[in-house]
């Protein structure tokens, strides 16, 4: 039939064919506009001009008709012998251009523009600048993400990260730049990398939607029921499974002391049923059990389920995601792949974290259905993410349990055997990922400085004074962070102080039990440590509060919220109590104390150290680390509150016009260039990966058994 139609089409001349093509293109653009209407109606925004009064079925039918109209146009063009030539443009480039135009639109509300519509007071100018600053900050973040290109070539992302420089020297460079530039959004990732270097353990995180079988999988690996399971959201916070004896669960809280409970009691803390909305403020769960499948130095992490029915759990999961070294993504065979699963895989790949994909509850499918399901998942992941993955069907039910054993023995055991090397490789990738992100942010900042509009002219001495105040506050922040980082240096001296105080109390007191005397000495020393931590925070709070007040006086046009820093409260300082120490009651001063009290104190000190020294030191270090964690969290909260208020002063100073202000901006731009050059020089000096078909893909090597094509 097509041949008959084609033979009758010569009656159309070139102009008529061109008119038809132009008409079809107009239809396409109008369809695109209506598709944008459909998309906009789903956005919960006061700016949306459309009310979504279509049912989901109606929306789907209309979208199908749009697709059929386009298919019909393509067929008709082919039958008419009209060639369709479309000049295609990179979507990434188009979006970057669109964001730049957004920035231009924001420039139209600059104070200089607004003065054309009437006189603008200093307060009005400050408000306009605040609005501009907030919008431009979000636009810059979107541009940074696009320029960074995390979503491109996800299959080769690990190879790129492996080729990038990543060592302790790079961390030092990044730490200096992050501190100097106030890039607070990167501080948690940097701190996490440092903590992982101090305690290298291979973390395997199990991800998936609610009730996809994550906890059941870990229970099977552990060889006993350790993680609570159910048909509703179970895991409230990420729970860590480790090898250890005796079997137990260690729970940490935001406000209270840690608690050790029997595994049978874990549901009261780790489930939505026992701990709805995490009302108990659980911050960490570690489950120990002596299972032969659990290896030393390896941690399995049960993450909260993702999806629309588990929003709070999803937030916990996505916050934890960058910390793991290997992901295991479970896809429920009863529901198959969806956008949540694909988004999870994308985030893992962008963070440089390899992952394996499991088709859970495979016992629900016949062998033929399993094959179809795994092939479908592979095709969809390839189409959406351009990743080649291997999907492993698993089950814990009946004869199909062999699928789980096969996956664990063939895929996981070889990885667990070299977990130490994989931890080091993962840390190098995390450093490289952090470096990429910092470079992209610096490039966006440099671009902003080169093309940004100026603010109102201000006297050079005003700008200089504001910069001086900001620099002084930055020095105080760095000093407080250094104090927090070096906190544990004094732990040995802490132990000695407790020994001295306890020994002196034993020889000078006869009314109190021996264990009480030792506990009181430890409590006194820990109270002093807690007071020291609080003084560090309060001292910084006073400095930052005075800085904001001085900034407010130097630039009255900006109305900063001084109470955001001045009235900030710091609660939750860990109590200085130690648990009872076995053997403490048996420690006593020598019988001849009354005769030689000076020598008796030294003898009592040795007796304490010999009988309960290791346990006492361990408990002191634990409590001191908790104080350090409180100090770190309090400083982070304080610094964030200050920077949220001080950022507008910094922006106004940077963009102020006049000879001196312009020189300062250029100098800062030069500093950005120096920082970028330092990071890029390290990259140029690093060995490069081999390109071409023969190049080894570390993504496949890490998550695949040798000799098999990997994920």
C-alpha positions as CSV (number, residue, x, y, z in Angstrom):
1,X,0.0,0.0,0.0
2,X,2.9,2.3,0.8
3,X,4.3,1.8,-2.7
4,X,1.0,2.8,-4.2
5,X,0.8,5.9,-2.1
6,X,4.4,6.9,-2.9
7,X,3.7,6.5,-6.6
8,X,0.9,9.0,-6.4
9,X,2.9,11.7,-4.5
10,X,4.8,13.2,-7.4
11,X,2.0,15.7,-7.7
12,X,3.4,17.7,-4.8
13,X,6.1,20.2,-5.8
14,X,9.0,21.2,-3.6
15,X,7.2,24.3,-2.1
16,X,4.1,22.2,-1.2
17,X,6.3,19.6,0.5
18,X,8.1,22.3,2.4
19,X,4.7,23.8,3.5
20,X,3.6,20.3,4.8
21,X,6.9,19.9,6.7
22,X,6.5,23.4,8.3
23,X,3.0,22.5,9.3
24,X,4.1,19.2,10.9
25,X,6.8,21.1,12.8
26,X,4.2,23.6,14.0
27,X,2.1,20.6,15.2
28,X,5.1,19.2,17.0
29,X,5.8,22.5,18.8
30,X,2.2,22.8,19.9
31,X,2.2,19.2,21.2
32,X,5.3,20.1,23.1
33,X,3.6,23.1,24.6
34,X,0.6,20.9,25.7
35,X,3.0,18.3,27.2
36,X,4.6,21.1,29.2
37,X,1.1,22.0,30.4
38,X,0.6,18.5,31.6
39,X,4.0,18.5,33.3
40,X,3.4,21.9,34.9
41,X,0.1,20.8,36.3
42,X,1.8,18.2,38.4
43,X,4.1,20.7,40.0
44,X,2.9,21.9,43.4
45,X,3.8,25.6,42.9
46,X,1.8,28.8,43.3
47,X,3.3,29.9,40.0
48,X,1.6,27.1,38.0
49,X,-1.3,28.5,36.0
50,X,-3.0,25.1,35.4
51,X,-5.3,23.2,37.7
52,X,-4.8,19.5,37.4
53,X,-8.4,18.3,36.8
54,X,-7.4,15.2,34.8
55,X,-7.5,11.8,36.3
56,X,-4.3,9.7,35.9
57,X,-6.1,7.6,33.3
58,X,-7.1,10.7,31.2
59,X,-3.6,12.0,31.4
60,X,-2.1,8.7,30.2
61,X,-4.6,8.5,27.3
62,X,-3.9,12.1,26.2
63,X,-0.2,11.4,26.3
64,X,-0.7,8.3,24.2
65,X,-2.6,10.2,21.6
66,X,0.2,12.8,21.4
67,X,2.6,10.0,20.8
68,X,0.3,8.5,18.1
69,X,0.0,11.9,16.4
70,X,3.8,12.1,16.1
71,X,4.0,8.6,14.8
72,X,1.4,9.3,12.2
73,X,3.3,12.5,11.1
74,X,6.5,10.5,10.7
75,X,4.7,7.8,8.7
76,X,3.0,10.4,6.4
77,X,6.2,12.2,5.8
78,X,7.9,9.0,4.8
79,X,5.0,8.1,2.4
80,X,5.1,11.6,0.9
81,X,8.8,11.3,0.3
82,X,9.5,14.3,2.5
83,X,12.8,14.0,4.3
84,X,12.9,15.2,7.9
85,X,16.1,16.8,8.9
86,X,16.4,18.1,12.4
87,X,19.4,19.9,13.8
88,X,19.9,18.4,17.2
89,X,21.4,20.3,20.1
90,X,23.0,19.0,23.3
91,X,20.3,19.2,26.0
92,X,23.1,19.8,28.6
93,X,24.2,22.9,26.6
94,X,20.6,24.1,26.1
95,X,19.9,23.8,29.9
96,X,23.1,25.6,30.7
97,X,22.1,28.4,28.3
98,X,18.7,28.5,29.8
99,X,20.1,28.8,33.3
100,X,22.3,31.6,32.2
101,X,19.3,33.4,30.8
102,X,17.6,32.8,34.1
103,X,20.5,34.6,35.7
104,X,20.0,37.5,33.3
105,X,16.4,37.7,34.3
106,X,17.4,37.8,37.9
107,X,19.8,40.7,37.0
108,X,16.7,42.7,36.0
109,X,15.7,43.0,39.7
110,X,19.1,44.4,40.6
111,X,18.9,47.6,42.7
112,X,20.3,49.6,39.8
113,X,17.4,48.5,37.7
114,X,14.8,49.2,40.4
115,X,15.9,52.7,40.8
116,X,14.5,53.4,37.4
117,X,11.0,53.0,38.9
118,X,11.5,55.3,41.8
119,X,13.9,56.1,44.7
120,X,15.3,53.1,46.5
121,X,16.1,53.2,50.2
122,X,19.1,51.4,51.7
123,X,16.7,48.9,53.3
124,X,15.0,48.3,49.9
125,X,18.4,47.9,48.2
126,X,19.5,45.3,50.8
127,X,16.2,43.4,50.4
128,X,16.6,43.4,46.6
129,X,20.2,42.1,46.9
130,X,19.0,39.4,49.3
131,X,16.5,38.2,46.8
132,X,19.0,38.3,44.0
133,X,21.6,36.4,46.1
134,X,19.2,33.6,47.1
135,X,18.0,33.0,43.5
136,X,21.6,33.2,42.1
137,X,22.8,30.7,44.7
138,X,20.3,28.1,43.5
139,X,21.0,28.9,39.8
140,X,24.7,28.5,40.5
141,X,24.2,25.1,42.1
142,X,22.2,23.9,39.1
143,X,24.9,25.2,36.7
144,X,27.6,23.5,38.8
145,X,25.9,20.2,38.7
146,X,25.5,20.4,34.9
147,X,29.1,21.4,34.3
148,X,30.3,18.7,36.6
149,X,28.6,16.1,34.3
150,X,28.2,13.5,37.0
151,X,25.5,11.8,34.9
152,X,27.6,11.3,31.8
153,X,29.3,8.0,31.1
154,X,28.3,6.5,34.5
155,X,29.8,3.2,33.4
156,X,33.2,4.8,33.2
157,X,32.8,7.0,36.2
158,X,34.9,4.7,38.5
159,X,37.6,4.6,35.9
160,X,37.8,8.4,35.9
161,X,37.8,8.6,39.7
162,X,40.6,6.0,39.8
163,X,42.7,8.1,37.4
164,X,42.3,11.2,39.5
165,X,44.7,12.2,42.3
166,X,43.5,11.1,45.7
167,X,45.7,10.9,48.7
168,X,46.3,12.6,52.0
169,X,48.0,15.5,50.4
170,X,44.9,16.1,48.2
171,X,42.8,16.0,51.4
172,X,45.0,18.7,52.9
173,X,44.7,20.9,49.8
174,X,40.9,20.4,49.8
175,X,40.6,21.1,53.5
176,X,42.4,24.4,53.1
177,X,40.2,25.4,50.1
178,X,37.0,24.3,51.7
179,X,37.9,26.3,54.9
180,X,39.2,29.3,53.0
181,X,36.2,29.6,50.7
182,X,33.6,28.7,53.3
183,X,32.3,25.7,51.3
184,X,30.4,24.3,54.2
185,X,28.4,21.9,52.0
186,X,31.5,19.8,51.5
187,X,32.7,19.7,55.1
188,X,30.5,16.7,56.1
189,X,31.9,14.6,53.2
190,X,35.5,15.7,54.1
191,X,35.0,14.8,57.7
192,X,33.5,11.5,56.8
193,X,36.5,10.6,54.6
194,X,38.8,11.4,57.5
195,X,36.8,9.3,59.9
196,X,36.9,6.4,57.5
197,X,40.7,6.7,57.1
198,X,41.0,6.5,60.9
199,X,38.8,3.4,61.1
200,X,38.9,1.6,57.7
201,X,36.0,-0.9,57.4
202,X,34.4,-2.1,54.2
203,X,30.8,-1.0,54.3
204,X,28.3,-2.9,52.2
205,X,24.9,-1.2,52.2
206,X,21.7,-2.9,51.2
207,X,19.2,-0.5,49.5
208,X,15.7,-1.0,48.2
209,X,12.1,0.0,48.5
210,X,9.9,-0.8,51.5
211,X,9.4,-4.5,52.0
212,X,11.8,-5.4,49.2
213,X,13.5,-8.0,51.4
214,X,16.6,-6.1,52.7
215,X,16.3,-7.2,56.3
216,X,15.4,-10.7,55.4
217,X,18.5,-10.9,53.1
218,X,20.7,-9.8,56.0
219,X,19.1,-12.2,58.4
220,X,19.9,-15.0,56.0
221,X,23.5,-13.9,55.6
222,X,23.8,-13.7,59.4
223,X,22.3,-17.1,59.8
224,X,19.7,-16.0,62.3
225,X,16.9,-13.4,62.7
226,X,18.7,-10.3,63.8
227,X,17.0,-7.5,61.8
228,X,13.2,-7.0,62.3
229,X,11.1,-7.7,59.3
230,X,7.5,-6.8,58.4
231,X,5.1,-5.6,55.7
232,X,5.2,-1.9,56.7
233,X,8.3,0.3,56.9
234,X,10.6,-1.4,59.4
235,X,14.1,0.1,59.6
236,X,13.9,3.6,61.1
237,X,17.6,4.4,60.8
238,X,20.5,2.6,59.0
239,X,21.4,-0.5,61.1
240,X,24.9,-1.9,60.9
241,X,25.5,-5.7,61.1
242,X,29.0,-6.8,62.2
243,X,30.7,-9.9,63.4
244,X,31.2,-10.1,67.2
245,X,30.4,-11.8,70.4
246,X,28.3,-11.9,72.4
247,X,25.2,-11.4,70.1
248,X,23.8,-8.0,71.0
249,X,22.6,-4.7,69.6
250,X,24.3,-1.4,70.6
251,X,22.0,1.6,70.3
252,X,23.2,5.3,70.4
253,X,20.8,8.2,70.9
254,X,21.0,11.9,70.3
255,X,20.3,12.9,73.9
256,X,20.9,9.8,76.1
257,X,23.7,7.4,76.8
258,X,24.3,4.4,74.6
259,X,22.4,1.3,75.4
260,X,23.1,-2.4,74.8
261,X,20.1,-4.6,74.3
262,X,19.4,-8.2,73.4
263,X,18.8,-8.7,69.7
264,X,15.2,-9.7,70.5
265,X,14.6,-6.2,71.7
266,X,15.9,-4.5,68.6
267,X,12.4,-4.0,67.1
268,X,11.7,-1.5,69.8
269,X,14.3,0.8,68.4
270,X,14.8,-0.2,64.7
271,X,11.2,-0.5,63.5
272,X,8.5,2.0,62.7
273,X,6.2,0.0,64.9
274,X,8.4,0.3,68.0
275,X,10.0,3.6,67.2
276,X,7.5,5.6,65.0
277,X,9.1,8.5,63.3
278,X,12.2,7.8,65.3
279,X,10.7,9.4,68.4
280,X,13.4,7.9,70.5
281,X,16.0,9.9,68.5
282,X,18.1,6.8,67.7
283,X,21.3,7.9,65.9
284,X,23.0,4.6,65.4
285,X,22.4,0.9,65.6
286,X,25.1,-1.8,65.5
287,X,24.1,-5.4,65.7
288,X,26.8,-8.0,66.6
289,X,26.5,-11.7,66.0
290,X,29.1,-14.5,65.6
291,X,28.2,-15.6,62.1
292,X,30.8,-17.4,59.9
293,X,29.5,-15.4,56.9
294,X,30.4,-12.1,58.6
295,X,34.0,-11.1,58.2
296,X,36.2,-9.0,60.4
297,X,36.5,-5.4,59.1
298,X,33.3,-5.8,57.0
299,X,30.0,-4.0,57.9
300,X,26.6,-4.8,56.3
301,X,24.2,-1.9,56.5
302,X,20.4,-2.3,56.5
303,X,19.1,1.0,55.2
304,X,15.5,2.4,55.6
305,X,13.3,1.7,52.6
306,X,12.9,4.3,49.9
307,X,9.8,5.4,48.1
308,X,6.8,7.6,48.5
309,X,5.5,5.6,51.5
310,X,8.7,6.0,53.4
311,X,9.7,9.7,53.1
312,X,11.5,10.0,56.4
313,X,13.3,6.7,55.8
314,X,14.3,7.8,52.3
315,X,15.9,10.9,53.7
316,X,18.0,8.8,56.1
317,X,19.0,6.4,53.3
318,X,20.0,9.2,50.8
319,X,22.0,10.9,53.6
320,X,23.9,7.7,54.3
321,X,24.4,6.7,50.7
322,X,27.8,8.5,50.0
323,X,29.4,6.7,53.0
324,X,29.2,3.1,51.7
325,X,31.9,1.3,49.7
326,X,29.6,-1.1,47.8
327,X,25.8,-1.0,47.3
328,X,23.4,-3.9,47.0
329,X,20.2,-2.8,45.3
330,X,17.2,-5.1,45.8
331,X,14.3,-5.0,43.3
332,X,11.2,-6.8,44.4
333,X,10.2,-9.5,41.9
334,X,6.5,-8.8,42.7
335,X,6.7,-5.1,41.6
336,X,9.7,-5.0,39.2
337,X,11.8,-1.9,38.4
338,X,10.5,1.7,39.0
339,X,11.9,5.2,39.1
340,X,12.9,5.0,42.7
341,X,15.2,2.0,41.9
342,X,16.7,3.9,38.9
343,X,17.3,7.0,40.9
344,X,19.0,5.0,43.6
345,X,21.4,3.4,41.1
346,X,22.1,6.8,39.5
347,X,23.0,8.3,42.9
348,X,25.3,5.4,43.6
349,X,27.0,5.7,40.2
350,X,27.4,9.5,40.5
351,X,29.0,9.1,43.9
352,X,31.5,6.7,42.5
353,X,30.1,3.7,44.4
354,X,29.8,0.3,42.6
355,X,26.7,-1.7,43.2
356,X,25.2,-5.1,42.5
357,X,21.5,-5.6,41.6
358,X,19.5,-8.4,43.1
359,X,16.0,-9.6,42.0
360,X,14.6,-10.4,45.4
361,X,11.7,-12.9,46.1
362,X,12.6,-14.8,42.9
363,X,10.7,-17.8,44.2
364,X,7.5,-16.0,43.1
365,X,8.6,-16.4,39.5
366,X,9.1,-19.4,37.2
367,X,12.6,-19.8,35.7
368,X,11.3,-18.3,32.4
369,X,9.8,-15.3,34.2
370,X,13.0,-14.7,36.1
371,X,14.9,-14.6,32.8
372,X,12.4,-12.1,31.4
373,X,12.5,-10.0,34.6
374,X,16.3,-9.8,34.7
375,X,16.6,-9.0,31.0
376,X,14.0,-6.3,31.4
377,X,15.9,-4.7,34.3
378,X,19.2,-4.8,32.3
379,X,17.6,-3.2,29.3
380,X,15.9,-0.4,31.3
381,X,19.1,0.4,33.3
382,X,21.1,0.5,30.0
383,X,18.5,2.8,28.4
384,X,18.1,5.2,31.4
385,X,21.5,5.2,32.9
386,X,23.8,3.8,30.2
387,X,25.1,1.2,32.6
388,X,25.6,-2.5,31.9
389,X,24.4,-4.4,35.0
390,X,24.1,-8.1,35.8
391,X,21.0,-8.9,37.8
392,X,21.1,-11.8,40.2
393,X,17.8,-13.5,41.2
394,X,17.8,-14.5,44.9
395,X,15.4,-16.0,47.4
396,X,15.4,-17.2,51.0
397,X,12.4,-19.6,50.4
398,X,12.6,-23.4,49.9
399,X,14.7,-24.8,47.1
400,X,15.2,-21.4,45.6
401,X,17.4,-20.5,48.5
402,X,20.3,-22.0,46.5
403,X,20.1,-18.8,44.3
404,X,21.1,-16.7,47.3
405,X,23.9,-19.1,48.3
406,X,25.2,-19.0,44.7
407,X,25.3,-15.2,44.6
408,X,27.0,-15.0,47.9
409,X,29.7,-17.6,47.2
410,X,30.4,-16.5,43.6
411,X,30.1,-12.7,43.9
412,X,30.5,-11.7,47.5
413,X,33.1,-14.0,49.0
414,X,35.9,-13.0,46.5
415,X,35.2,-9.3,47.5
416,X,35.1,-10.0,51.2
417,X,38.5,-11.7,50.9
418,X,40.1,-8.5,49.7
419,X,38.0,-6.0,51.7
420,X,41.0,-4.1,53.0
421,X,42.3,-3.3,49.5
422,X,38.7,-2.3,48.4
423,X,38.4,0.1,51.4
424,X,41.5,1.9,50.3
425,X,40.3,2.0,46.7
426,X,36.9,3.3,47.8
427,X,38.5,6.1,49.9
428,X,40.6,7.2,47.0
429,X,37.4,7.5,44.9
430,X,35.6,9.4,47.6
431,X,38.5,11.9,47.7
432,X,38.5,12.2,43.9
433,X,34.7,12.7,43.9
434,X,35.1,15.5,46.5
435,X,37.8,17.1,44.5
436,X,35.6,17.1,41.3
437,X,32.8,18.7,43.2
438,X,35.0,21.4,44.7
439,X,36.5,22.2,41.3
440,X,33.1,22.6,39.8
441,X,32.0,24.9,42.6
442,X,35.1,27.1,42.2
443,X,34.6,27.3,38.5
444,X,31.1,28.5,39.0
445,X,32.3,31.1,41.5
446,X,35.0,32.3,39.2
447,X,32.4,32.6,36.4
448,X,30.1,34.5,38.6
449,X,32.9,37.0,39.6
450,X,33.9,37.6,36.0
451,X,30.3,38.3,34.9
452,X,28.5,39.5,38.0
453,X,26.9,42.9,38.2
454,X,28.2,45.4,40.7
455,X,26.4,46.7,43.8
456,X,26.1,50.3,44.9
457,X,29.4,52.1,45.2
458,X,30.7,52.1,48.8
459,X,33.6,53.8,50.4
460,X,36.8,51.8,50.2
461,X,37.3,51.9,53.9
462,X,33.8,50.5,54.5
463,X,34.5,47.5,52.2
464,X,37.9,47.0,53.8
465,X,36.4,47.0,57.3
466,X,33.7,44.5,56.4
467,X,36.3,42.2,54.9
468,X,38.5,42.5,58.0
469,X,35.5,41.5,60.2
470,X,34.7,38.5,58.0
471,X,38.4,37.4,58.0
472,X,38.6,37.6,61.8
473,X,35.5,35.5,62.2
474,X,36.9,32.9,59.7
475,X,40.1,32.7,61.8
476,X,38.1,32.1,64.9
477,X,36.1,29.3,63.1
478,X,39.3,27.6,61.9
479,X,40.7,27.8,65.5
480,X,37.6,26.1,66.9
481,X,37.6,23.4,64.3
482,X,41.3,22.7,64.9
483,X,40.6,22.4,68.6
484,X,37.8,19.9,67.9
485,X,40.0,17.9,65.4
486,X,42.9,17.7,67.9
487,X,40.6,16.9,70.9
488,X,41.7,13.2,71.2
489,X,45.4,14.2,71.6
490,X,44.8,14.6,75.3
491,X,43.2,11.2,75.9
492,X,46.3,9.7,77.5
493,X,46.7,12.6,79.9
494,X,43.0,12.2,80.7
495,X,43.6,8.6,81.9
496,X,46.6,9.7,84.0
497,X,44.5,12.5,85.6
498,X,41.8,10.1,86.7
499,X,44.4,7.7,88.1
500,X,46.0,10.5,90.1
501,X,42.7,11.8,91.5
502,X,41.4,8.3,92.3
503,X,44.6,7.3,94.1
504,X,44.7,10.5,96.1
505,X,41.1,10.1,97.1
506,X,41.6,6.4,98.1
507,X,44.4,7.2,100.6
508,X,42.7,10.3,102.0
509,X,39.1,9.0,102.3
510,X,37.9,6.1,104.4
511,X,34.1,6.7,104.4
512,X,33.3,6.1,100.8
513,X,33.3,2.7,99.0
514,X,36.4,2.2,96.8
515,X,34.4,2.0,93.5
516,X,32.6,5.2,94.4
517,X,35.9,7.0,94.9
518,X,37.1,5.9,91.5
519,X,33.8,6.8,89.8
520,X,33.8,10.2,91.4
521,X,37.4,10.9,90.2
522,X,36.4,9.9,86.6
523,X,33.2,12.0,86.8
524,X,35.2,15.1,87.9
525,X,37.7,14.8,85.1
526,X,34.9,14.2,82.5
527,X,32.9,17.2,83.8
528,X,36.0,19.3,83.3
529,X,36.3,18.0,79.7
530,X,32.6,18.7,79.1
531,X,33.0,22.3,80.5
532,X,36.0,22.8,78.2
533,X,34.0,21.7,75.2
534,X,31.2,24.1,76.1
535,X,33.7,26.9,76.6
536,X,35.1,26.3,73.1
537,X,31.5,26.6,71.7
538,X,30.5,29.6,73.8
539,X,33.7,31.4,73.0
540,X,33.1,31.1,69.3
541,X,29.5,32.0,69.7
542,X,30.6,35.3,71.4
543,X,33.1,36.1,68.7
544,X,30.6,35.4,65.9
545,X,27.9,37.3,67.7
546,X,30.1,40.3,68.0
547,X,31.1,40.0,64.4
548,X,27.5,40.1,63.2
549,X,26.8,43.1,65.4
550,X,29.9,44.9,63.9
551,X,28.9,43.9,60.4
552,X,25.4,45.3,61.0
553,X,26.9,48.6,62.1
554,X,29.3,48.7,59.2
555,X,26.5,47.9,56.7
556,X,23.2,49.0,58.2
557,X,21.3,48.3,55.0
558,X,21.5,44.6,55.7
559,X,19.1,43.5,58.4
560,X,20.8,40.4,59.9
561,X,19.1,38.2,62.4
562,X,21.5,38.5,65.3
563,X,19.4,36.2,67.5
564,X,20.2,33.3,65.1
565,X,23.7,33.2,66.6
566,X,23.3,35.0,69.9
567,X,20.3,33.0,71.2
568,X,21.4,29.6,69.9
569,X,21.2,26.9,72.6
570,X,23.5,23.9,72.8
571,X,22.0,20.9,74.6
572,X,22.7,17.2,74.8
573,X,26.2,17.4,76.3
574,X,26.9,13.7,77.3
575,X,26.7,13.1,81.1
576,X,30.1,12.3,82.8
577,X,28.9,9.0,84.2
578,X,30.8,5.8,83.8
579,X,29.2,2.3,84.0
580,X,30.3,0.1,86.9
581,X,33.8,-1.3,86.3
582,X,34.3,-4.9,87.3
583,X,37.0,-5.2,90.0
584,X,36.7,-1.5,91.1
585,X,35.4,-2.5,94.5
586,X,38.5,-4.7,95.1
587,X,40.9,-1.9,94.7
588,X,42.0,-0.5,98.0
589,X,44.7,1.7,99.5
590,X,47.6,-0.2,101.2
591,X,47.2,-1.0,104.9
592,X,50.2,1.1,105.7
593,X,48.6,4.3,104.2
594,X,48.5,6.1,107.6
595,X,52.2,5.6,108.1
596,X,53.5,6.6,104.6
597,X,50.7,8.5,102.9
598,X,52.9,10.0,100.2
599,X,54.1,6.5,99.1
600,X,50.6,5.0,99.6
601,X,49.2,7.3,96.8
602,X,51.7,5.9,94.3
603,X,50.9,2.3,95.4
604,X,47.2,2.9,95.1
605,X,47.7,4.4,91.6
606,X,49.5,1.3,90.4
607,X,46.8,-1.0,91.9
608,X,44.1,0.9,90.0
609,X,46.0,0.7,86.8
610,X,46.8,-3.0,87.1
611,X,43.3,-4.1,88.1
612,X,40.9,-2.0,86.1
613,X,43.3,0.2,83.9
614,X,42.3,-1.2,80.5
615,X,38.5,-1.0,81.2
616,X,38.8,2.4,82.7
617,X,40.8,3.7,79.8
618,X,38.3,2.3,77.3
619,X,35.3,3.9,79.1
620,X,37.1,7.3,79.4
621,X,38.0,7.3,75.7
622,X,34.4,6.4,74.8
623,X,33.0,9.2,76.9
624,X,35.6,11.7,75.6
625,X,34.8,10.8,72.0
626,X,31.1,11.4,72.8
627,X,32.1,14.9,74.1
628,X,34.1,15.5,70.9
629,X,31.1,14.4,68.8
630,X,28.9,16.9,70.8
631,X,31.5,19.6,70.2
632,X,31.7,18.9,66.5
633,X,27.9,19.0,66.1
634,X,27.5,22.1,68.2
635,X,30.2,23.9,66.2
636,X,28.6,22.9,62.9
637,X,25.2,24.2,64.0
638,X,26.7,27.5,65.2
639,X,28.9,28.0,62.1
640,X,26.0,27.3,59.8
641,X,23.8,29.8,61.6
642,X,26.5,32.4,61.4
643,X,27.4,31.8,57.7
644,X,23.7,32.0,56.8
645,X,23.7,35.6,58.2
646,X,27.2,36.7,57.2
647,X,27.0,35.5,53.6
648,X,25.0,38.5,52.4
649,X,27.6,40.9,54.0
650,X,30.4,39.0,52.2
651,X,28.5,39.1,48.9
652,X,27.8,42.8,49.1
653,X,31.5,43.5,49.9
654,X,32.6,41.3,47.0
655,X,30.3,43.1,44.5
656,X,30.8,46.6,45.8
657,X,32.0,49.0,43.1
658,X,34.8,51.6,43.2
659,X,38.5,51.3,42.6
660,X,39.3,49.6,45.9
661,X,36.4,47.2,45.7
662,X,37.1,46.2,42.2
663,X,40.7,45.5,43.1
664,X,39.5,43.3,46.0
665,X,37.2,41.4,43.7
666,X,40.0,40.9,41.2
667,X,42.3,39.7,43.9
668,X,39.7,37.2,45.1
669,X,39.2,36.0,41.6
670,X,43.0,35.6,41.4
671,X,42.8,33.5,44.6
672,X,40.1,31.3,43.0
673,X,42.4,30.8,40.0
674,X,45.2,29.8,42.2
675,X,43.1,27.3,44.0
676,X,41.9,25.8,40.7
677,X,45.4,25.7,39.4
678,X,46.6,23.9,42.5
679,X,43.9,21.2,42.1
680,X,44.4,20.8,38.4
681,X,48.2,20.6,38.6
682,X,47.8,17.6,40.9
683,X,45.4,16.1,38.4
684,X,47.9,16.6,35.5
685,X,50.7,15.0,37.5
686,X,48.7,11.9,38.2
687,X,49.0,8.8,36.0
688,X,46.2,8.5,33.4
689,X,44.0,5.5,32.7
690,X,44.5,3.7,29.4
691,X,41.9,4.6,26.9
692,X,40.4,2.4,24.2
693,X,38.7,-1.0,24.0
694,X,41.4,-2.6,26.0
695,X,41.0,-0.3,29.0
696,X,40.2,-2.1,32.2
697,X,36.9,-1.0,33.8
698,X,37.3,-1.0,37.6
699,X,33.6,-0.8,38.0
700,X,33.3,-4.3,36.5
701,X,36.3,-5.6,38.3
702,X,35.1,-4.6,41.7
703,X,31.5,-6.0,41.5
704,X,32.2,-9.1,39.5
705,X,33.6,-12.5,40.1
706,X,36.9,-12.9,38.1
707,X,36.3,-14.4,34.8
708,X,32.7,-13.2,34.4
709,X,31.3,-10.1,32.8
710,X,30.5,-7.7,35.6
711,X,27.9,-5.3,36.5
